[in-house]
């Protein structure tokens, strides 16, 4: 078999969801929110003599010349990208391209893709070498998997040269995998384990240096499942190094995902802000204590969630929140409780979804035993359906969900929530530099939100209030107003239009 293989790496398209930010990235002249970090890392694991080409379908289409060029195609996807992944695989097979598939979607439900030639599952650092060895000898099997967990100290840096950074609103890097908690509905631990594993500080600094050499001066997303899984290492190794790096370069801002117990450690919070973190996504799920206990979200129990959120905001961390409705323990007024909590918290980016049962989770196994599953999880955080049979009844869940989202993302309530946040938030010292496109985003927002949008009254009220009282926060206010525009479009097209 020839050694100079033409390897086509394909990343399927995201549907129109909250997380896609499709309608927001256009304001800053970008095509997608984040690059396909997993595929870029896989590319670095491939033989150096292979020719590599990456096609992100969120950025451009897969063209005939790509198909004619490819000897083999590597496809990676998350569950929410399932439909696009199916279309991509069908197109590749129709053109005689051998398909290798991996990533969360294929690891969770490999049986749904019989047409794939080779399934390289779990963590690529462990399973890809065995496949490549067999492939080189012309005897590659169909399934490669592992129950072990990779040593991230051996994970190579992504091959950034395969993408155009200017296509993306933010870059991505990964420090750790895994989460110490055991939430019933989450498949992170099923895929990546309970014991967080980390890259070395030197690896992270090297990756940041490579982004700096590319000329990247905007935001960087630490895509960790729970960034604070190893607090001791963070406080004694990574964060001090990031603080030193920022003092030298002072050009990047960071955001990540963490658990709410971050609020219990003021020293850690202060160090993260000093290192350049200005935003954190937290799975709050629900303000109802019994539902949290049911979901084994024990780290959220017996605490004042509203107080914790306010503390993080006042410390310089914007809190994005994940929320879920449809737990068995949800009371009849859960939709009101969720709405009131979100409005009082000032969590502008509130990602609310119906409870889904993901294969491999304890929730899936429990509901399967109870005969309460219907179909597969679609992974969409704004879908108007679920694969579980809720105790409250599907009609009540769908109606309550629709009404909740309609309320949260109506201009009146969204801008009111944005005002609550701006009154609490302390702008951190380190902010991403505003390039030409980010400055143009303001003028685009004036047209789309201030002149033709249904939110124009609320938009101008926000601009006037922020300019007079918190002028340094104007970029934050405009950015979040643009997010609201995206959320409203997604909500109207995917939830309200369907009428659940």
N, C-alpha and C positions, 0 to 999 in steps of 0.2 A: 504494500500500500504506500502511496506517495506520502511524503512528509510535509510538503508545503500545502497543507489543507486550507481551503477558503472557508472560514468559519463565520457564519452570519448569526449574530446575536439579536434576537427580536424580543421587544418588550411590548405586550399587548396594550390596547387603549383602555383607559379608565372610563367608565360610564359617567354620566352627569351626576355626581354626588357632592356632598358638602366638602369632602376631602380633596376632590379634584381641583377646586379653586379655578375651574376653567374660565369663569366669567370675571374673575378678579385679576388673573395674570395678564390679561389683555391690556389692562390699564397701564402696566409697566412694560409693555412691548415684549412680553415673554410668551412662550408657547405652552409651557407646562410648569407645574410647581416645583418638582424635584426630579433629578436624574435617576435612572435605574441603578442604584448603588449595588444591588446584588449581582446584576449582570456585569457591571464594570469590574467587580471583584472576581467573578468567574473568569472574565477575560484575562485577568492577571494570572490565573491558575493554568491557563491553556499553554501548550508548548510555544516557546518563543518563535519558532520557525513557522508557525501557522499565521496565515493572513487573517486579520480580524476586521469585521465591519459591524457596527451596531446600528440598528434601526429602532428608534423609540416611536411607536405609532401615535404617541401623544404629541409628537413633534412633526413627523412627516409620514407619508404613506410608504408602504412596501411596494417597490417598483419592479417591473419585469427584469430590469438589468440586475437587481439584487438577487432575484431568483435564479437567473442564468449564471451568475457568478458563484453562487454558494455550492459547496460540496456537502456541507452539513449545517443545520440550523439548531441553535440552542435557544430554547424558549423558557422564560421564567415569568411567573405571575402569582398574584395574590387571588384569593377567592373572588373578590369583587370584579376581577378582570376575566372571569370565566368565559363569558360569551365571546369576547374579542379573542381570547386564546383559542377557542374552538375554531373560529373563522381563520385565524392565522395558520393553525395546524392543517386545516383542510386545504388552504391555498398552497402551503408548502408541499404537501403530499401530492396534490394534483400536478405539481411541477417537478416531481421526482426528487425532491430534496429530503435527505434523511433527517429525521427530527429527534432531537434530544431535549427532554423536558425535565425541569426541576423547579424548586421553590415551593412556597407554602401551598398553593393550589394543588399541585400534583402530589405533594407529600401527604396531604390530608385525604384526597380522594383519587388515588392512582387508578382505581378500577373504572373511572369515568372516561378514561382516555385510552381505549384499546388500540387506536390507530397510531399512537406514538411509538417510534422504533425503540427508543431507549429512555427509561425513566431513571434519572440520577437524583435520588431523593435525599432528604435530611440535609445535613450541612455539607456543602460542596468541598470544603477542605478535606473531608474524610472519604467521600464517595466518588468524587471526580477523578482522583488519581487512578483508582482501580479501573474505572471505565476507560480512561485514556490509554492505560497500559494494554487492555484487551483490544481497544480500537486500533492501536498501532499494529497489533499482531493479526488483525482481521478476524477476531473472534469475540467481538463485543456482545454481551448478553443484553437482555431486555430490562432487567431490574437491578439497581444498585442501591442499597440502603444500609443504614448503620444505627445501632442503638446507643452509640457512644457520642460524646460531645467534643467538638474541636477545641484545640488549643489556639486561642486567638492571637497568641504571641507569634504564631507562624502564618497568620493571615496576611497576604500581600496587600499593598496599597492599590486602590482602584486605578484602572487605566483611563485617566481623564482624557487622554488624547483621542478617545473614540467618540467624544461628544463635543458639541459647541456649547460652552458654559452660558453663552448669551441667550440660549434657548430657554433657560430656566430661571425661576424667581429666586431660588435658594439652592445651594449645594448641600450635599449630605455626607456625613461620615459616621462611623459606628465605633463606639468605645467599648460597649459591653453587650452581651446576650444573656437572656434568662431573667427570671424575676423570683425573689424569695417568697412571694405570696402564693396562695392557692385558690384564687377566685374560681368558683364553679363554672362560670360561663366562658372563661378565657382559655385559649389554646396555646398561649405563649409558653407555659411551662410544659405542655405536652410536646411541643416542638423543640424547645430549647432548654428545658430543665429549670429546677428551682434554685440551683446554685449559680449566681451570676459569674460569668467569666469575662475577663477584660483584656484589651490590648495594653501594651506597655505605654507609658507616657511618651517615650521616644517615638513610637509608631504614630501616635496622634499628632505630635508636633511635626513630624515629617510630612504627614498628610496635609496639615495646615500650611506648611511651607510650600508644598506643591501647588495648593490652591492660590496662594499669594503670588507664586511665579506665573501662574496663568493670568494674573491680573484681576482675580476675584476680590471684590471689595464690599460685597453685600452680606447677606445672612447665611449662616451655616446651621443645618439641622442635625443634631446628634440623634440618630434614629433608634437609640437604645429603647428596649422594652421598659426598663425602669433605670434611669440614669443614676439614681442614688442607691442601687442595690448593694454597693460596697462603699459605704460612707468613709471608712477609715482610709482606703486607698485614694478616694477623691480628695479628702482634706489634706492628706500628707504627701501626695504625689502629683496627681493630674492637675488639680485646681491651682496649686502654687506655680506649676509650670505654665499654665495658661495665663495666669496673672502676669508673670514675667514676659511671656510672649506678647501679650497685649500692650505692655508698657513700651516694648520695642517697636511694635508695628501699629497698634491702635487703629485697626481698620475693619475688624469683623465683629458682628454681633451673633450670638448663639441662641438657639432655642432647643428644647428637648421634651421628653416625657418623664414623669416621675410620679411617685405615690404621695398622698396627702401628708404622710408623716414627715415630709420635707419641712413642714411648718413647725415641727417640734425641735428643730436644730437651727437656731439663729445664726450660729457660726457658719454652718454649711450654706445657708441662704446668702449671707453677706459675702462669702467667698465666691459663690456662683455669680452673683451680681458683679463683683469686682473683676471676675474673669471674662465678663462680657455677655452673660446670659440675661436676656430681658423678657423671656416668655417661656412658659412651661405648660404642657398639656397634662391634666390630671383626671383620672377616671374617678369621678365623684359618684356616678351611677344614680343615686337617689338620696334624698334627705330622710327617707323613712327607715328607721332603725331595724325593724323586723325584716324588711326586704334585703338590707345589707347583710344581716345575719344569715338569712336564707342562702344568699349568694356566696357565703363564706368570704365576704369582703370585710374581714375582721379589722383590718387596719383603718377602716373608715368608721368603725363603730365606736360608740361611747366617746365622742368628741364633738366639739362645736365646729361643724364644717364651715359655716358662714364666717365665723371668727378667723379660722385658718386661712380661708381665701382672702379675706381683707388684709390679714397680716402679710401675706405674700405680695399682694398688690402694693401695699404701702412700702414694702422692701425693695420694689423695683422689678417685680416679676408679674407680667400680665399672665393671668390664668385662663387658659382655654380648658373647657370642661366637657367630659363625656358623660352622658346621662342615658338611662335605660328605663323604659316602662314595659310592664308585662310580667313582672315577678309574681309568683303565686301569692306572696304576702302583701302585695300592693293593696292598699285600702281603696274604697270607692272614690275617694277624693284625691287620688294620687296625682292626677293631672293638674289639679289646682295647687297641690303642694310643690310639685316640680316647677310650675310656672312662678309661684311666689318666691321660691328659693333662688331661681335663676335671675329674676328681676332684682331681688335685694342684693345678690352677690355682685352684680355688675360683671358677670361673666358674659362678655359680648359674644365670643365664639362659643356657643353652646351647641354641641353635637348631640342631638337627641335621637335615639333609635329604639325600635322595638327589640325585645329580647330575642336573640337567635341562638339556636343550639348548633354548635360547630362540632363536627366529628372529632373524636379524640378527647373531648372535654368531659368532665364528670356530669355536667348538665345534660349533655347528649345521651350519655349512658343511662342516667336516671330517667329521662323522659322516654327513652326507648323501652325501658323496662315497664314503664307505666302506659305504654301504647299511646303516647301523646306527641309523636313526631309525624310530620306530613311533608315529605320531600326533603330536599337538601337546603342548607344555608346558602344564601346568595352573597353574603358579606357586604351588603350595601347598607350604610348607616342612615339612609334616608328613604328606604323602600317602604311601601305602604302594605307590606305583607310580612309574614313570619313563617318559619317552618315548625312552630310549636302550636299546640292547642292550649291556649291560656285559660286559666281557671275563671277569669273574669268574663270570658266569652270573646270571640274574635271580633264581633261587631262593636262591642263596647271599647275594646282595645284600639281598633282602627279609628273609630270616631273620636275617642279621646286624644289619640296621637295626632290626628289631623288638626283638631281644634288647638292643641298645644302648640304645634309648629306654626299654625296660622297666626296665633297670638304673639309668639316670641319674635317672629320675623316680620310682623307688620311694622311699617315705618314708625308709628307712634310708640310702640313698646320697645322696638329695637333701639331707637335713638334715645329713649329715656334710660335704657340700660347702659348705653354708651356713656351718657352723662354721669351716671352713678360711678362707672369705672374711672373716668377721668378725674373725678373729685377725690378718689382714693389713691390713684396711681402716683408713684414717685418715679419720675423719669430717670433712668440710670445714666451714669456718666458716659458709658461706652454705647454708641449708637452706630449702626451701619451708615456709611457715607451715602448721601443721596446723589445718584448719578443723573444724567440727563433724562433717562426714561422715567425715573422716579419723580423728577420734577414735572415731567410732562403728565404724569398720572394725575396731578392736581388739576391741570387744565382739562383733561379728559373727564375727570369727575365733575367739574363744573358743568360740562355739557350734558353728560349722561345722567347725573344725579341732580344737579342744580337747575337744569333747564327743561329736560324732557322726562325725567323720572317722576314717579308718583310720590317720591319721598322729598321733593324739592323744598317744601316748606321746612321740614325737619332738618334737611341738609344745611340750608342757609342759617337756620337758627343755631346749629352746631358750630358752623364756621365762625359766626359772629361771636358766640359765647367763648369759644376756645381762643380766638384772636385777642379778645379783651381780657380774659382771665388767666389763660394758660398758653400763651403764644408759642412756647417751646414744644408744646404737645400737638401742634397743628398737624405735623406729618403723621403722628399716631392716629389722630382723630380721622384724618382723610383716609388712611389705610383701612381702618376699621369700618368706616362708612362704605368703602368699596367692598369689603368682605360682606357687609350686610346686603349689598346689591346682589352679590353672587348667591348668598343663601336664599334670598327671596325668589330669585329666578328658579333655583333648583327646587325649592319647596313648592312653588306654584306649578311647575311642570311635572313634578314627580309624585306629589302627594295631593295637593288641593285639586288639581285637574282631574285626577283619577277618582276623587271623592271617596277614596278608600272603599 
